[in-house]
Amino acid sequence: MTDPAKVRRHAERIRELVASVVRSQIKDPRLGMITITDARITADLRDATVFYTVLGDAAAQSSTAAALESAKGMLRSTVGKALGLRHSPSLTFVLDDVQDQVKQIDDLLAQARSADAEVQRLAAGARYAGDAQPYRLHDEEDADSADEADADAEDAPRGTDRR
């Protein structure tokens, strides 16, 4: 079983190595404005997933993915030599769609804000459906119950307690 701290250190080292090699050694013209955002490696240190973002449209993203796929062998050998592991981890490149998720969350928050504003606008002109004070006050209730008790006592025959 591998130590989780060791796995995290290797993942961080893989991220740094891949970013360095992409910046300095890969001369593929298809490679766009790329940023390596994260790397994760399995506990057995055999498979690594590298997350990246690309500045640009879908064409730039697809051409960068093709450039990374063609340079995968060189990147794997560089990572394997630098880490000094018995087996070089296989690399998988995944486009990190953080920007799309951020945009979606921002849109949802904007919808929630507009819905809250609409509720506040409707509540500002709202009035009660019934009386302003729909409940009996304690003084009126005590007076009414005392009057009812006196009326019941007069109607009841003597010697019986009516409840």
N, C-alpha and C positions, 0 to 999 in steps of 0.2 A: 504494500500500500504506500502511496506517495504522499508526502507531506503537503498539505494545501498551501503553505507559505512558499514552498519550493515551486509548486505549480504556478502560483501568482508571479513569482520572480521570473520564471521562464517565459510566461506570457508577456510580461512587460518587456523583457529583453527581446523577444521576437518582434514586438511592435516597434521598438527602437531600431532594430536591425533592418527590418523591411522598409521602414521610412528612410533610413540612411541610404540603403541600396537603391531604392526608387529615385531618390533625389540625386544621387551621384553617379551611379553606374548604368542605369537603364537609359538608353538613348533612343527609344522608340518614339517616332513622331506621333503615334496614336495616343500616347500618354498625355492626358489633360492635366488640369490643375487639380492634383490629387492630394488628399490628406488622409493619413492612416490614423483612424480614430481609436481603434481598440484591437486587441488580439486575445483570443481565448484558446487554451490548450486543454486537451483531455487529461484525466488523472494518470493515464498510462504514458503520457508524453509522446503519443504516436501521431495524433491529428491536431492541427492548429487551424483555427479560423481567424482570418484577418479581416477586420471591418474597415471600410474606407468610404470617403465621400469625394465627389467630383463636382467642381464648379462648372456649370454649363447645362446644356439641354440634354435630351435623351440620346442624341447622336454622340455627344462627348462622353456620356456615361458608357455607352456600348463600345465605343472605340477604346476607352480606357480599360474596360473589362477584358477586351481582346488582347491588349498589350500586356496586362498582368498575367493573363493565361499563358501567353507565349513566353514570358519571363519566369514562369513558375519554377522551372528546373534550376535555373541559376540562383533564384531566391532561396530555394530549399537547400541547395548545397552550401550557400553562404550561412544560412541559419544553422545548419547541422554542424559545420566547422566551428562556428562561434560558440555554440552551446556546449560542445564537447560531449554530446550524448552518443550512446551506442547506435541508436537509430535516429536518423533525421526525421523530424515530424513532417508529415504531408501537409501542404498548405492549401487552404480553401479561401478564396476571396469572396467576400459578401459586400454588396453595396449597402451602406448604412443610410437608411432613408430618414434620418433624424429631422431634416428640414421639412419633409412632407408631414411628419407627425406633428412638428411644432406648428405648422400652418393649420393643420386640422384642429389642434387644440385651441389655437387662437380664434378660429372661426366658431368653435363651440362656445368659447367664453363670450364672444361678441353676441351670439344668439341669446345666451343666458342673460347678459346685461340688458339687451333690448326687451326681453320678456319681463325682467324685473322692473324696468322703467314703465312698461305698459301696465303692469299690475299696480304700481305706485300711482300712475295717472288715473286709473279707474278707482282706486281707493280714495283718492283725494276728494272726489265729488260724491262719494257714497253717503247714504243716510240710513238710519235704522229703519227696519221694516215696520215696527210697531211703535209703541210709546217710547219716550225717551227713557223712562224708568219702568221696565216691564215686570219688575218684582215688587211684591208687597214690602212695605217697610215694617219693622218689628212693632212699632207703636200701634199701627192700624191693625195688625194681626192679633195682638193681645186684646184690643178692644172688641174685635169681632168675635173672638173665641169666648170672651167673658159674656157677651150678649147671648150667644148660642147656648152656653151652659145654663144661664138663668132661664131661658125659654124652655129648655129640656127639663129643668127641675120643676117648673110649674106644671108641665104636662104629665109628669110621672106620678103614679099613685104613691101614697105614703107607705114607707116601710120597704120599698124596693129601690134598688140602685140600678139605674139604667146606664149602661155603658156602651 
